[in-house]
Amino acid sequence: MKDFFQLLKRLVSPYKKYLGSSIFMTILSSVLVLVSFTSIIPILNILFKTNDAVYTGYQAFSLNVFSAGSWKEMGAVLTNNFYFFTTEIIQSYGENSVLILLGIFLIATTILRTAAMYFSFYFMIPLRTGVVRDLRNKINDKILLLPLAFFSEERKGDILARVSGDVNEIENSVMSSLDMLFKNPIQIIIYVTGMFFLSWQLTLFVMVMLPIAGYIMGQVGKKLKKKSALGQRQWGQLMSQIEETLSGLRIIKAFNAEDKISERFYKGNNAFRNTTQRIFRRQQLAHPMSELLGTITVAIVLWYGGSLILSENASIDAAGFIFYLTIFYMLIQPAKDLTKSVYSIQKGLASMDRIDKILKAENTIVDPVNPKPISFEDKIVYENIWFKYRENWVIQEVNLEIPKGKTVALVGQSGSGKSTLADLLPRFYDVQEGKITIDGVDIRDTQVRDVRSLMGIVNQEAILFNDTFFNNIVFGVRQATMEQVIEAAKIADAYEFIITSENGFDTNIGDRGCKLSGGQRQRISIARAVLKNPPILILDEATSALDTESERLVQDALEKLMVSRTTIVIAHRLSTIKNADLICVMHESKIVERGTHNELLALNGYYTRLCEMQSF
């Protein structure tokens, strides 16, 4: 349970007042239960003439809290006074009057007890819902903060499963068990305290029996956590398969691969079903096991309690033993609930372990303690850059200077390191050796937000959101006016098809812009970059996925965007970068040639071969 209490410390701290209020109401409810029953038993002794003891008049008492004998004396005095006054009422008003008073007393204590129990749950609800909300917020914030390198190692569907399935599991198991976990121990402590006052010998005997039963149940719970962790991993794999199916549905249908995908999903789904089946069977074992162990414990208590009553020096009478059994039965239910909550918590902890792989993941792209201010007035410099994702170097010995206002193109075969070199500038990744400076300031010595605020990016795949034209264009730009958005759309050659849509700029473009053509999506992406108006522009194969007509329109929009900006262009189609101020040819992670289009053709090297292959 150490892991659970560490989890509570992390999640429940902001809601201490709700937890404290719930605990107080639980204590009040449990005390009221004992009060009602302890009052009934002496009355029954008098009504049914089972107690022959003689009680004198009212006795005063003094309590010394540090003396055990004083507490015992107080109990004897309270018992005497209670029986004395009850006897007086019976003699004065009759037994029926006592029964009426008893009924009123029971109703009053029941109202108070149930009200206290309701408020115990009432105060726990904001805690449960708040913890789950905070957990989702933390996961979402951490996903936004983590570097891209983290997600290259994780499956998107598995991350979605953690955000949805694992958080729900924590809500359904840990949080739903939270009230039981705090309520039940309190009830058990109060009930056991009452049992000690009745018979310490019998209670010590019970205290030996209960831990044995608890240990047996705990061993089953440990195995449940392992199975639950396996089940959550399998659920993540299923979510990944569904995500891949949705993303690749066109290819699946084109290659008639429906049967193959179905077979793969059936296999994974069946494995998940088998694991879940074992988890549920083990979970359902809790109730019959606790029922059996509880019955065995009760039987042993009956035997031992009976032997105490029948002994010559009986420490408890028959009425007291009946009361003791009543409390003991009341003790069994919270003990069972506590066992169930332990089972549920084991499942929840398995889910929390998976969530912690996100929450505790290290963010390597961090701001320095004392960040330097940064602006762009002169040049960008790559100084002896080395970078690798895992074992092999992806960028080696790269030195590159990009003056302000110039256009630099990166060309080369796939996998040569072009996109990685561009991704290092906005600090999507950090270099292992060397440094990148903007006007002499190392980009690692300034805030990430300040670096990225200088840049606009247009990717090969336009990243759009399920929202309106307007909201996609103003994405990341605060307080943009409609006039500015219209101007940006016109520069990007997107204005015409936007205003002819159903609701103009308020038209929803669908998931990832699915209602638009490839060229239209790309021009919306360009309009977004125009509105940001960045001094540095990164174009990562922005036209390579377009048809000829769309490419012409997008290229026109890009040329308008590139005016008076420093631009890094990554291109496969060499025709789009002939006019670049500098073309760098990359091969096997290095820059092997650099110069203008004509200078590189004159070298008759890598660039010439690339041009010849495209011409062919």
Buried (B, 14 or more C-beta within 10 A) or exposed (E): EEEBEEBBEBBBEEBEEBBEBBBBBBBBBBBBBBBBBBBBBBBBBBBEEEBEEEBEEEEEEEEEEEEEEBEEBBEEBEBBBBBBEBBEBBEEEEBEEBEEBBEEBBEEBEEBBEBBBEBBBBBBEBBBEBBBEBBBEBBEEBBEEBBEBBEEEBBEBBBBBBBEBBBEBBBBBBBBBBBBBBBBBBBBEBBBBBBBBBBEEBBEBBEEBBEEBBEBBBEBBEEBBEBBBBBBBBBBBBBBBBBBBEEBEEEBEEEEBEEEBEEBBEEBBEBBEEBBEBBEEBBEBBEEBBEEBBEEBBEBBEEBBEEBBEEEEBEBBEBBBBBBBBBBEBBBEBBBBBBBBBBBBBBBBBBBBBBBBBBEBEEEBBEEEEBBEBEBEEBBBBBEBBBBEEEEBBBBEBEBEBEBEBBBBBBBBEEBBBBBBBBBBBBBBBBEBBBBBBEEBBBBBBBBEBBBBBBBBBBBBBBBEBEBBBBBBBBEBEEBEEEBBBBBBBBBBBBEBBEEBEEEBEBBBEEBBEBBBBBBBBBBBBBBBBBBEBBBBBBBBBBEBBEEEBBBBBBBBBEBBBEEBBBBBBBBBBEBBEEBBBBBBBBEBBBBBBBBBEEBBEEEBBBBEBBEEEEE
